[in-house]
Each structure stands twice: as structure tokens, then as C-alpha cells.
Amino acid sequence: MAAELRRLTRAVQDARPLVDVLRHPVRLAGPPGLASLLGRVTRRLGAPEFALTDHDSLDTFERLVSDHLALHDGMGEDLPPAAVDEVVDGAARDGFEGLCTREEVVPADGGPPLPAYAAGDPQAPAVVIVAACGMPARLCEQWMRFLSRTHHVLTWETRALFVPDRSAEPDAGVPAQAGDLFAVMDHFGVRRAHLMCLCGGAVIGLAAAHLDPGRVGSLSLWHGDFAAVKGADRTHHQQNLVGLMEMAAAGPDRAAAIHPVLCQTMLSSVPPDLAHLVVYPYATPELLHRYCRLNGEIMTTDVSPWLAGIDRPVLVVSSHDDETAHPAGSKAVAAALPDAVLHLRAHGDHISLFKGDPELMDMARDFIDSAAAR
């Protein structure tokens, strides 16, 4: 049963971002006899305690967490307490927390601190993962685990969305978000890096390369959300999301009114094995309002005026059937960049990227290394 206990430990850790912002105790479906074991695991991890109940009484987000933890009879019941602690500690060391150093970074505009993460040898060439807006850093774990074998890998979590005090309205502009990227690099002593940009992070990465090209060695843009590029088609998802985000960004009351609609839109389009992470910015109306302000700025920013002046090597990746971020935006961006390579896959989208397909990871590493050698 140790294997199941290790899985449970990792599942609790992975669900922490969502669990931390839900009403406590978060209820789970599971056998009452597991209450003692589950409590021991959460205390060992410093996680909030859960309450066990029946599945039908759970709300939408509790059901996501419950399905992810998948409690069942026989989990670790044959292990004495000391052995439980040993298994939990080992699983935690092997997880995201063991992989990364977490530090708080003060942004240039003096806003709330940014949770930032570093993995790999600080003396190795640097890669900054510019993830999709509002996503927990651990969603990039597979990429960080792979790239940190040969590189110093940094990432951070979106401003004002991952801090306890969310009383002040953040500067949501794209330049401010690009400034956060530089603040993270400065904090970890990185002068120049490859920017690996996912979904809306592609807009932030291009903004950074436009604002301070000397700090960017090369870029890769993966399924970029270029919804505002003139003349490029948009998917139905992009069209609908831009409108809904504009409404939710108008104020907390408007966000609360459309919160159920946006939750349903998101939940219908994410794979179950990543849902507990991807839905984080939709967990509460307050988070949704802030997320829509930040991501709304990204989705309405046309990067076209910057492209001709970005003379760095760039890999642009999309797919023919991406129904989330239309490939037409990536094609237009690649065509306008002076030194870009466009790679169109047959299938895929930015959500599937987070699963760490070996072929894609090899492509990323090979491009980063070849660009650095030029």
C-alpha cells in the first residue's frame, strides 16, 4: 500500500493551490475509516485538513479535488504511523517541492510579492518558463523537471493571484507583467535567458523581448494566445472568452454574476487529470475578477508592432487543430518575426503541453541549445 500512499501524498500537494483558496474544511468523498490516515498525511505536509462526506453533497470544486485524491478503502491501512510518515516524507521530496526552490520576489512596481521557483544548476544556461496567466507553477512540473537536467530553470506565479492579501487592485497591464519576468530574473541573478512561453505567456515573452532585448537570448512560443493579432482568425473559445473576461474584469460584482458561466465553460474544456490545477483562477469570484483583468489585457494586446524589431531566434509551435488558441495567430507572428521557425503539429493545444510529451521536450531542448550556439 506504500505506492498508494505516495500517490495520495503527491495528489494532496498538487491540489494545494486550489484547496488553499476554497472554504475550509474542504469536503471530500471517501470512506470514513480513512479520516485518521488522511489527517496524518495533511498534518505531515502542513496542508489544510479535509472533511469526509458523501460525493453528492460536494460542490463543483470540492468534487474536482475529491476526484483527484481518489480516496478508497485499503490506502495505507497496513502501515504503522512511523512508516506512513516515512512514505509521505519521501514522496514529498520527490515532488515539486523537492524539485524547486521557492522564493518570494518583490516586483518592480512594489506590488504584492511574486511566488517564484528555480530548479537546476544556477551556473547552467538559464531558461525562464513564462506560463499561462493564472496557472499554478506546478502545472509546469514536467517541463521544469526535464529542462533542469541541463539548465537553470525559473518560473513564477501571476501577480496578485497567489498571495493571501488580495485587497489592492494590481496593475494588470502587459508591461507590468513583463516587468515581473525581469524581477524574477534579477532575484535569481540571471542576466540573459531563453524564454519558453506558453499560451498567453507568449504575449508576455514578446513584450519582454521588445522592452529589453538584451536580456533575451531566444524565445519559444508554444500555442500562443494571439487573439488580438490583426487579420488572424480566432477560435470560438477565444471569441467567447474575450467577451466574458471583459465583463468579469469590470468589477467584483460583475465577476460574481458570471462566475458560474465561466466555471462551466472552463470545466467543459479541460482534461480531468489537470482540472484541479487549470481551474485555479476560477475558484472564487474574487480570483476570477483579478484573473480576467490580467488575462484580459493579454488577450486584447496586439503584439504585431513589436515583431519586426525582435531579432532573436524564435521557435513558434502550434497545431492544425488547436481549438483553444487559433493557429492563425502563431502563423502570423512567425511570419513577421525576422528569425523564426514555425512548427505546426497535427494535433495538440496548450493544455496538452503541460503533460510533457517527450518529443516536444526534446524539440524545446534542441532549439534552446542550437540558439545558444549561434
VEXKE-554212 format. One line per 10 residues: number of its first residue (from 1); their letters; for each residue y, z, x of C-alpha. Coordinates in steps of 0.05 Angstrom, whole numbers. Last residue first. Layout:
// VEXKE-554212
NUM> a> Y/Z/X | ...
// end
This chain:
// VEXKE-554212
374> raaasdifdr> 615/-655/494 | 563/-601/507 | 590/-555/452 | 582/-610/400 | 509/-621/421 | 493/-547/416 | 524/-539/348 | 491/-603/323 | 423/-582/348 | 430/-512/317
364> amdmlepdgk> 451/-539/249 | 396/-591/247 | 344/-540/267 | 368/-495/211 | 364/-552/162 | 292/-569/181 | 272/-496/179 | 298/-486/107 | 336/-421/107 | 334/-397/35
354> flsihdghar> 410/-394/35 | 415/-469/34 | 382/-472/-35 | 446/-443/-64 | 489/-496/-30 | 452/-553/-62 | 389/-593/-49 | 355/-660/-55 | 354/-729/-22 | 396/-704/36
344> lhlvadplaa> 462/-737/55 | 483/-727/128 | 554/-747/145 | 576/-745/218 | 650/-731/231 | 699/-746/287 | 764/-771/258 | 756/-737/190 | 775/-780/130 | 706/-810/117
334> avaksgapha> 672/-742/122 | 720/-712/71 | 710/-769/22 | 634/-764/28 | 635/-689/20 | 677/-694/-43 | 631/-748/-71 | 572/-702/-60 | 591/-662/-123 | 587/-587/-114
324> teddhssvvl> 538/-556/-164 | 497/-615/-188 | 476/-635/-118 | 431/-695/-130 | 450/-742/-73 | 455/-685/-23 | 508/-655/21 | 520/-643/95 | 582/-657/136 | 576/-646/212
314> vprdigalwp> 643/-642/246 | 664/-654/318 | 737/-633/327 | 796/-680/316 | 825/-645/255 | 891/-681/247 | 866/-734/199 | 835/-680/154 | 893/-635/137 | 926/-674/81
304> svdttmiegn> 859/-684/46 | 841/-610/38 | 861/-609/-36 | 862/-536/-57 | 844/-523/-130 | 773/-498/-117 | 795/-451/-61 | 852/-420/-101 | 804/-410/-160 | 756/-376/-112
294> lrcyrhllep> 806/-321/-96 | 837/-312/-165 | 769/-320/-198 | 738/-269/-153 | 792/-218/-168 | 784/-226/-243 | 708/-226/-238 | 709/-162/-198 | 749/-127/-252 | 707/-157/-308
284> taypyvvlha> 644/-128/-275 | 581/-158/-243 | 607/-229/-238 | 625/-224/-164 | 554/-201/-148 | 517/-255/-187 | 492/-290/-124 | 459/-229/-95 | 412/-205/-151 | 403/-279/-171
274> ldppvsslmt> 371/-299/-105 | 297/-297/-124 | 313/-316/-196 | 345/-383/-177 | 417/-391/-202 | 442/-438/-256 | 432/-402/-322 | 456/-336/-294 | 522/-366/-274 | 540/-396/-341
264> qclvphiaaa> 515/-333/-377 | 559/-290/-333 | 618/-336/-344 | 612/-331/-420 | 602/-255/-419 | 664/-245/-375 | 708/-288/-419 | 746/-232/-452 | 743/-184/-393 | 774/-237/-348
254> rdpgaaamem> 830/-248/-398 | 845/-174/-399 | 843/-169/-323 | 895/-224/-315 | 908/-299/-307 | 850/-306/-258 | 800/-305/-315 | 833/-365/-349 | 839/-406/-286 | 767/-388/-268
244> lgvlnqqhht> 743/-415/-335 | 778/-482/-324 | 755/-490/-253 | 684/-470/-272 | 677/-522/-326 | 698/-581/-282 | 658/-556/-223 | 594/-546/-264 | 603/-614/-298 | 603/-643/-228
234> rdagkvaafd> 667/-670/-198 | 682/-741/-175 | 727/-753/-116 | 793/-790/-125 | 836/-734/-100 | 799/-677/-67 | 808/-617/-114 | 734/-601/-125 | 717/-601/-52 | 662/-549/-56
224> ghwlslsgvr> 628/-564/9 | 553/-575/7 | 548/-552/80 | 608/-565/124 | 593/-559/199 | 651/-547/246 | 667/-554/320 | 703/-517/375 | 753/-482/330 | 803/-433/362
214> gpdlhaaalg> 848/-487/390 | 853/-519/321 | 897/-463/294 | 923/-477/224 | 885/-541/211 | 819/-515/238 | 829/-452/196 | 844/-492/133 | 781/-534/146 | 740/-470/151
204> ivaggclcml> 770/-441/88 | 756/-505/49 | 685/-507/75 | 676/-435/54 | 677/-461/-17 | 606/-486/-7 | 581/-462/61 | 619/-467/127 | 589/-461/196 | 650/-453/241
194> harrvgfhdm> 634/-463/315 | 674/-413/356 | 733/-400/401 | 768/-336/422 | 716/-285/401 | 732/-212/418 | 696/-182/359 | 760/-160/324 | 795/-224/342 | 741/-267/310
184> vafldgaqap> 743/-224/247 | 819/-229/244 | 814/-305/253 | 768/-311/192 | 813/-265/153 | 871/-312/167 | 832/-367/134 | 832/-324/71 | 907/-314/77 | 917/-389/86
174> vgadpeasrd> 873/-403/24 | 917/-359/-20 | 888/-299/-56 | 938/-247/-30 | 904/-185/-57 | 921/-148/-122 | 920/-74/-108 | 874/-24/-143 | 809/-49/-113 | 792/14/-76
164> pvflartewt> 717/17/-62 | 717/-46/-18 | 673/-108/-25 | 716/-155/-67 | 785/-143/-36 | 775/-196/18 | 711/-236/19 | 654/-210/61 | 648/-225/135 | 609/-267/184
154> lvhhtrslfr> 594/-269/258 | 539/-299/300 | 534/-293/376 | 486/-350/392 | 415/-365/416 | 369/-320/375 | 429/-304/331 | 424/-372/298 | 357/-357/264 | 371/-286/239
144> mwqeclrapm> 441/-303/218 | 417/-363/179 | 362/-323/145 | 410/-266/130 | 464/-309/97 | 455/-276/29 | 462/-211/68 | 537/-224/73 | 546/-212/-2 | 578/-272/-37
134> gcaavivvap> 649/-271/-63 | 671/-337/-34 | 615/-380/-4 | 603/-364/69 | 643/-379/131 | 589/-366/183 | 623/-358/250 | 584/-383/310 | 598/-359/381 | 568/-381/447
124> aqpdgaayap> 529/-323/478 | 562/-264/513 | 562/-222/449 | 486/-231/445 | 462/-235/373 | 487/-208/307 | 556/-190/280 | 578/-168/211 | 646/-157/178 | 667/-114/119
114> lppggdapvv> 740/-131/111 | 790/-75/107 | 840/-73/49 | 905/-112/62 | 948/-108/124 | 967/-181/124 | 929/-194/189 | 864/-166/161 | 837/-100/187 | 764/-108/204
104> eertclgefg> 710/-58/184 | 646/-61/225 | 573/-76/211 | 526/-92/269 | 471/-137/245 | 396/-145/249 | 376/-74/233 | 419/-72/172 | 393/-140/150 | 321/-116/151
94> draagdvved> 271/-99/206 | 302/-30/219 | 300/-16/144 | 226/-34/141 | 211/14/197 | 250/71/165 | 216/60/98 | 146/58/130 | 159/122/169 | 189/158/110
84> vaappldegm> 129/140/66 | 82/164/122 | 117/231/123 | 112/236/47 | 37/223/45 | 15/152/27 | -35/136/-28 | 18/127/-81 | 54/74/-40 | 61/27/-99
74> gdhlalhdsv> 0/38/-143 | 31/25/-211 | 87/-25/-214 | 160/-34/-195 | 186/-105/-190 | 248/-89/-147 | 278/-158/-162 | 260/-155/-236 | 293/-87/-242 | 356/-110/-206
64> lreftdlsdh> 363/-171/-251 | 347/-129/-313 | 400/-79/-294 | 449/-138/-290 | 434/-163/-360 | 429/-95/-395 | 365/-56/-396 | 336/-25/-461 | 281/-77/-468 | 252/-62/-399
54> dtlafepagl> 233/10/-413 | 263/67/-373 | 266/92/-301 | 332/119/-274 | 355/98/-205 | 385/138/-148 | 442/110/-107 | 423/88/-36 | 424/130/27 | 362/94/51
44> rrtvrgllsa> 319/157/55 | 348/180/-11 | 331/114/-43 | 259/115/-17 | 247/188/-38 | 274/174/-107 | 229/114/-115 | 169/156/-95 | 186/212/-144 | 201/165/-202
34> lgppgalrvp> 139/123/-192 | 98/162/-244 | 147/140/-298 | 120/68/-292 | 176/18/-285 | 236/-14/-317 | 301/2/-281 | 365/37/-301 | 425/40/-254 | 448/112/-251
24> hrlvdvlpra> 503/96/-244 | 547/41/-273 | 544/-22/-231 | 585/-34/-168 | 537/-3/-118 | 476/-35/-150 | 502/-105/-138 | 515/-95/-64 | 453/-52/-57 | 402/-103/-85
14> dqvartlrrl> 381/-127/-16 | 370/-56/8 | 328/-38/-52 | 287/-101/-44 | 276/-88/30 | 249/-19/16 | 206/-45/-41 | 175/-98/4 | 160/-45/57 | 128/-2/3
4> eaam> 86/-60/-19 | 62/-72/52 | 46/2/60 | 0/0/0
// end
